[in-house]
Amino acid sequence: MNFRKRWRELGETALKKLVMLAAGGTGGHLFPAQALAEELVGRGLRVQLMTDERMRDYGKDFPAEAVHVIPSATLSLSRPLRAPGQMLRLWQGYATARRLLKQTGAVAVAGFGGYPSLPPLMAATRLALPSLIHEQNAVLGRANRLLARRVSAVALSFEKVMHVPKGAKTTHTGNPVRAIVRQFAGNAYPSLQEGSAINLLIFGGSQGARFFAEMMPAAIAAMPESFRQLLRVTQQCREEDLVQTADAYRRIGVQADIHAFFDDMPRRMAASHLVVCRSGASSIAELGVIGRPAVLVPLPGAIDNDQLRNAESFEAAGAGWLKPQSGIEKAGLATFLSGLLSNADGLKEAAAAALRHGKPDAARRLADLLQNILAA
């Protein structure tokens, strides 16, 4: 179906209708929601967002005409004494979301996971509004599992996703990335010739940066000096680790740019020859859209091992290398990285495989799916 033509036929009024997005307030949930918002605004629709207070750290550029902080709580089965309070917060969130959906006249709700998305989607289904949920990971999240059979559509980032309940109406859209990432989609892999500089990008996310701050300087110190002289390291780490990490690279004579945050991370990813990072859904999506090979170290102890499953998909595509944190030691990692960085052809092949794994048009696909359920 030609959705743009269909919506033109519906007239100017339809193009001004409001879509409510709902997402947990972390980058993994908000970034794909932002990508969809950018696409919907570009199509002439209005967008508002329901989320939690964490949004202030990740959603500064979110193109919503209004942001609503909704009461929510994470259900913890391991702490049953907290369940009554958690259920009360979710009920308050449901009541707040239901009232806002009526007041704003939203015509549809799209959710991106996290428990803050649960009250708005439950309200949408009770109000019989068209609704969809998007799952970023290769494992359906807990909140999305509760919603999967209730909503109009379930959009998946990976072709194979665990814990999808029978009866859910699934569509493989890919994981939308923001416009700032798509600017670098498919950029040519940087030339890597013998004796030339090697750009190594390292980031670990808020829960994983300490491991990389401690391990990566030690592993690089164990690499041959000829490699160390060529390396140009860009590393994101926690504020409290900045001085220690920078000093570690200085002592071994490696040129390193160390910061707690890079506002131009897509550009730095595009300039890299190899990335070492966690395997969160947004990282996997951005690596695929830009087309860069990566050594993936899933966050250990994550619920449902979602990062492990993401990394397995990327590795199976030939785009990267999965390294469980528990098996990493500095000498072995030094040898492994030296081998990778000595094989320019192998890195280029992995970069091409990453591109094939990526879905640069995921935002368009997801917007089409949303308009499809609206037009049904």
Secondary structure, DSSP 8 states (H G I E B T S, - for coil): --HHHHHHHH-HHHHT-EEEEE--SSHHHHHHHHHHHHHHHHTT-EEEEEE-TTHHHH-TT---S-EEE-------TT-GGGHHHHHHHHHHHHHHHHHHHHHHT-SEEEE-SSGGGHHHHHHHHHTT--EEEEE-SSB--HHHHHHTTTSSEEEESSSS-BT--TT--EEE------HHHHTTTT-------TTS-EEEEEE--TTTHHHHHHHHHHHHHTS-HHHHHHEEEEEE--GGGHHHHHHHHHHTT-EEEEES--TTHHHHHHH-SEEEE---HHHHHHHHHHT--EEE---TT-GGGHHHHHHHHHHHTTSEEE--GGG--HHHHHHHHHHHHT-HHHHHHHHHHHHHH--TTHHHHHHHHHHHHHH-
